[in-house]
Amino acid sequence: YSVAFSPDGRYVAVAGAASAVHLVETERWTVVRTFEGHASWVTSVAFSPDGTLLASGSYDNTVKLWDVATGRLVRTLEGHTDLVVSVAFSPDGKLLASGSWDNTVRMWGVTTGQVVRTLAGHSAEVVSVAFSPDGKLLASGSHDKTVKQWDVATGQLVRSLAGHTDLVLSVAFSPDGKLLASGSGDKTIKLWD
């Protein structure tokens, strides 16, 4: 379901149709650690910017934060009422965003594990979230065929991007933050200013 490289490139986290996440060391391509604790399939993984934490989202409606070095579970983030299918750290590592089939995005304080704010506005499942490189915007893609941009500081909806004719499945910012890409079930990728 999801793979992610650590910032230093030493590891790849791999999540498949199982409740565990495997940490693969890239020099020899061997599994060096397994993170176990979810009650259902893991759908999304992301490393913190400093590489010390790994976040995992799951069909069990939770997000878990793991210590990469030890494999220890740091905390479980609970609050979503349906599947969590996308997780992303803010560029400064202080926030974690999670997109869920409960139609919302939640932003969590990484050090506290508390919900900072809940972003509601989509009319269907949220399946992809991404922070802009400067950390000021959060993009969310949804089965409601739209992409929404949110102000991270306030949680306010900045704009809704409509144009896809089928489910939006993935969103990603360009490195300079000037473009936002969205991939859709309508077989197109759209680039937004």
URKA-V614201 format. One record per backbone hydrogen bond with DSSP energy under -0.5 kcal/mol. NH is the residue of the N-H (numbers start at 1). CO is the residue of the C=O. Records with the same first field share a line. If there is no record, write none. Layout:
NH = CO + CO
This chain:
2 = 15
4 = 13
6 = 11
9 = 6
12 = 24
13 = 4
14 = 22
15 = 2
16 = 20
18 = 16
21 = 35
22 = 14
23 = 33
24 = 12 + 22
25 = 30
26 = 10
29 = 25
30 = 25
32 = 23 + 30
33 = 23
35 = 21
36 = 34
37 = 19
38 = 19
42 = 16 + 18
43 = 57
44 = 57
46 = 55
48 = 53
51 = 48
54 = 66
55 = 46
56 = 64
57 = 44
58 = 62
59 = 41
61 = 58
63 = 77
64 = 56
65 = 75
66 = 54
67 = 72
68 = 52 + 66
71 = 67
74 = 65 + 72
75 = 65
77 = 63
78 = 76
80 = 61
84 = 58
85 = 83 + 99
86 = 99
88 = 97
90 = 95
93 = 90
96 = 108
97 = 88
98 = 106
99 = 86
100 = 104
101 = 83
103 = 100
105 = 119
106 = 98
107 = 117
108 = 96 + 106
109 = 114
110 = 94 + 108
113 = 109
116 = 107
117 = 107
119 = 105
120 = 118
121 = 103
122 = 103
126 = 100
127 = 125 + 141
128 = 141
130 = 139
132 = 137
135 = 132
138 = 150
139 = 130
140 = 148
141 = 128
142 = 146
143 = 125
145 = 142
147 = 161
148 = 140
149 = 159
150 = 138
151 = 156
152 = 136 + 150
155 = 151
158 = 149
159 = 149
161 = 147
162 = 160
163 = 145
164 = 145
168 = 142
169 = 167 + 183
170 = 183
172 = 181
174 = 179
177 = 174
180 = 192
181 = 172
182 = 190
183 = 170
184 = 188
185 = 167
187 = 184
190 = 182
192 = 180 + 190
